[in-house]
């Protein structure tokens, strides 16, 4: 059967494109859910967090800051800085989705994740029908959302049952290691990561500002390292 | 959870939720023709890298929340192994499973 370009076919292609991503979304979602209930949030709060924010790194950081007693403003600022990367994704997606109506744009915005962005850009570079790119995106986003919410729910329900001496909190750094390593593609990103990690451990700042400071220091080091060496 | 705590948590969830939505929505809705300035684009490339490293590092050095330069040896060793697994396999699942097994093994050896 020939592949007829249609909204439906593109939606299904988006669902399919998600499949390999599930192997990273499932453990990450469970970790976020378990961390939230472990930090003392009620199941309703943990669930609301995952529905309203739908951004794992910011959720983990906010959860950790909440558990350590950081002020509200510091938590909000930290989560905002972590999510600033979506500005970059949004600006890049705007060339494809800028002409859609506001309701669809709002849905696209809500479903925006690292994975959805990366796969959609790959798709747009191929000769797939551009007219239906948003259908591909919606398929991908729907699959991501369902998988994330189910995994979070499992984490919320099971997280509180696991005894602390199993050290399952170690899954948080492990999932982030798995996400970070593929990003280390050049000297500048490696140095940015080293600087961010070192700063988060060595800096003792009031009000739990360490995460923000570590992020800014990491970015600064990355920018400096990126400059081509100025040799005569 | 006391009433104050509940208010704190809900403010946090709604606050981050609204901020995150705006960060995602505004460029898609308004930037159809505009470009982000070059310096901002270049900076944003390093945000995930720096943030993820800052989330990874503290639990390898302080477990109970007490700051110390003394690293938690089993955790540091297991994390190093996990980084190698992640680099070779590119698999989150394998990284998490082998990392946990390494931690449990080292904890029972050194514990």
Contacts between the chains, C-beta under 8 A, distances in Angstrom:
chain1	res1	chain2	res2	distance
A	23	B	91	6.6
A	23	B	92	5.8
A	23	B	93	5.1
A	24	B	92	3.8
A	24	B	93	7.8
A	27	B	92	5.7
A	27	B	93	6.4
A	27	B	96	5.3
A	28	B	92	7.2
A	40	B	1	6.7
A	40	B	5	7.8
A	41	B	9	5.8
A	42	B	1	6.5
A	42	B	6	8.0
A	45	B	6	7.8
A	45	B	9	5.1
A	45	B	10	7.1
A	45	B	13	6.6
A	48	B	10	7.8
A	48	B	13	5.4
A	49	B	13	4.9
A	52	B	13	5.6
A	52	B	14	6.7
A	52	B	16	7.6
A	52	B	17	3.3
A	53	B	13	6.9
A	53	B	16	5.2
A	53	B	17	5.1
A	53	B	20	5.5
A	54	B	20	7.6
A	55	B	20	5.5
A	57	B	48	7.4
A	57	B	51	6.2
A	57	B	52	6.9
A	57	B	55	7.0
A	58	B	16	6.2
A	58	B	20	6.5
A	60	B	55	6.3
A	61	B	51	7.4
A	61	B	55	6.4
A	62	B	12	6.2
A	62	B	16	5.9
A	64	B	55	7.7
A	66	B	8	7.8
A	66	B	9	7.1
A	66	B	12	6.4
A	68	B	65	6.4
A	72	B	8	6.3
A	72	B	11	6.0
A	72	B	12	6.1
A	72	B	15	7.3
A	75	B	12	5.6
A	75	B	16	7.4
A	76	B	12	7.2
A	76	B	15	4.9
A	76	B	16	6.2
A	76	B	19	6.5
A	79	B	16	4.4
A	79	B	19	6.9
A	79	B	20	7.1
A	80	B	16	7.6
A	80	B	19	5.0
A	80	B	20	7.8
A	80	B	23	7.1
A	81	B	47	7.3
A	81	B	51	7.6
A	82	B	47	7.2
A	82	B	51	5.0
A	83	B	19	7.2
A	83	B	20	5.0
A	83	B	23	5.2
A	83	B	24	7.8
A	84	B	23	6.6
A	84	B	44	6.2
A	84	B	47	5.7
A	85	B	44	5.4
A	85	B	47	4.8
A	85	B	48	5.6
A	86	B	20	7.4
A	86	B	23	4.9
A	86	B	24	4.7
A	86	B	27	7.8
A	87	B	23	5.9
A	87	B	26	7.9
A	87	B	27	5.5
A	87	B	36	6.8
A	87	B	40	7.6
A	87	B	44	6.5
A	88	B	36	6.7
A	88	B	41	6.2
A	88	B	44	4.2
A	88	B	45	7.5
A	89	B	24	7.9
A	89	B	27	7.9
A	90	B	23	7.5
A	90	B	24	5.8
A	90	B	25	7.4
A	90	B	26	7.0
A	90	B	27	3.1
A	90	B	28	4.6
A	90	B	31	6.7
A	91	B	27	4.4
A	91	B	31	4.7
A	91	B	34	7.6
A	91	B	35	7.0
A	91	B	36	4.8
A	91	B	41	7.9
A	93	B	27	7.8
A	93	B	28	5.7
A	94	B	27	5.7
A	94	B	28	5.2
A	94	B	29	7.8
A	94	B	30	7.7
A	94	B	31	4.2
A	94	B	32	4.9
A	95	B	32	6.8
A	97	B	28	5.6
A	98	B	28	7.1
A	98	B	29	7.8
A	98	B	31	7.2
A	98	B	32	2.6
A	98	B	33	7.5
A	99	B	32	6.9
A	102	B	29	6.6
A	105	B	25	6.8
A	105	B	28	5.1
A	105	B	29	5.1
A	106	B	25	6.1
A	108	B	28	5.9
A	109	B	21	6.3
A	109	B	24	3.9
A	109	B	25	3.7
A	109	B	28	5.4
A	109	B	29	7.7
A	110	B	21	6.4
A	110	B	24	6.9
A	110	B	25	7.9
A	112	B	24	4.5
A	112	B	28	7.8
A	114	B	48	7.3
A	167	B	100	7.8
A	167	B	103	6.0
A	167	B	104	7.4
A	167	B	107	7.1
A	168	B	100	7.7
A	169	B	59	6.8
A	170	B	59	6.9
A	170	B	75	6.5
A	170	B	78	7.2
A	170	B	99	7.1
A	170	B	100	6.5
A	170	B	103	5.5
A	171	B	96	5.7
A	171	B	99	8.0
A	171	B	100	6.7
A	172	B	55	7.2
A	172	B	59	6.7
A	173	B	55	7.1
A	173	B	56	4.5
A	173	B	57	8.0
A	173	B	59	5.1
A	173	B	60	6.5
A	173	B	75	7.9
A	173	B	79	6.0
A	174	B	79	7.4
A	174	B	82	5.3
A	174	B	95	5.9
A	174	B	96	4.7
A	174	B	99	4.2
A	174	B	100	6.9
A	175	B	92	6.1
A	175	B	95	7.7
A	175	B	96	6.1
A	176	B	52	4.9
A	176	B	55	5.1
A	176	B	56	4.8
A	177	B	56	5.9
A	177	B	79	6.3
A	177	B	82	5.0
A	177	B	83	5.3
A	177	B	86	5.4
A	177	B	95	6.1
A	177	B	99	7.3
A	178	B	82	7.5
A	178	B	86	4.6
A	178	B	91	7.3
A	178	B	92	4.0
A	178	B	95	4.0
A	178	B	96	6.8
A	179	B	52	6.1
A	179	B	92	7.2
A	180	B	48	8.0
A	180	B	49	6.8
A	180	B	52	4.2
A	180	B	53	6.4
A	180	B	56	6.7
A	180	B	86	7.8
A	181	B	83	5.9
A	181	B	86	4.0
A	181	B	87	5.1
A	181	B	90	7.9
A	182	B	86	7.6
A	182	B	90	6.1
A	183	B	48	6.3
A	183	B	49	5.2
A	183	B	52	7.5
A	184	B	49	7.2
A	188	B	46	7.3
A	189	B	45	7.9
A	189	B	46	6.8
A	189	B	49	5.0
A	192	B	46	4.4
A	192	B	49	4.7
A	192	B	50	5.1
A	192	B	53	7.6
A	193	B	49	4.9
A	193	B	50	6.7
A	193	B	52	7.3
A	193	B	53	4.1
A	194	B	53	7.1
A	195	B	50	7.0
A	195	B	53	7.9
A	196	B	49	6.9
A	196	B	50	3.4
A	196	B	51	6.8
A	196	B	52	7.8
A	196	B	53	4.0
A	196	B	54	4.6
A	196	B	57	7.9
A	197	B	53	3.7
A	197	B	54	6.3
A	197	B	56	6.3
A	197	B	57	3.8
A	198	B	57	7.2
A	199	B	54	6.9
A	200	B	53	7.2
A	200	B	54	3.7
A	200	B	55	7.7
A	200	B	57	4.9
A	200	B	58	5.5
A	201	B	57	4.9
A	201	B	58	5.9
A	201	B	61	5.0
A	201	B	69	7.8
A	202	B	69	7.9
A	204	B	67	6.0
A	210	B	54	7.5
A	210	B	58	7.9
A	211	B	51	7.5
A	211	B	54	5.5
A	211	B	55	7.8
A	214	B	50	6.6
A	214	B	51	7.8
A	214	B	53	7.6
A	214	B	54	3.8
A	215	B	47	6.4
A	215	B	50	4.9
A	215	B	51	5.0
A	215	B	54	6.1
A	216	B	50	7.9
A	217	B	50	7.3
A	218	B	46	6.1
A	218	B	49	6.5
A	218	B	50	2.3
A	218	B	51	7.4
A	218	B	53	6.4
A	218	B	54	6.9
A	219	B	43	5.2
A	219	B	46	4.4
A	219	B	47	6.1
A	219	B	50	5.5
A	222	B	43	8.0
A	222	B	45	7.3
A	222	B	46	3.5
A	222	B	49	6.8
A	222	B	50	6.9
A	223	B	42	6.2
A	223	B	43	6.2
A	223	B	46	6.9
A	226	B	42	6.9
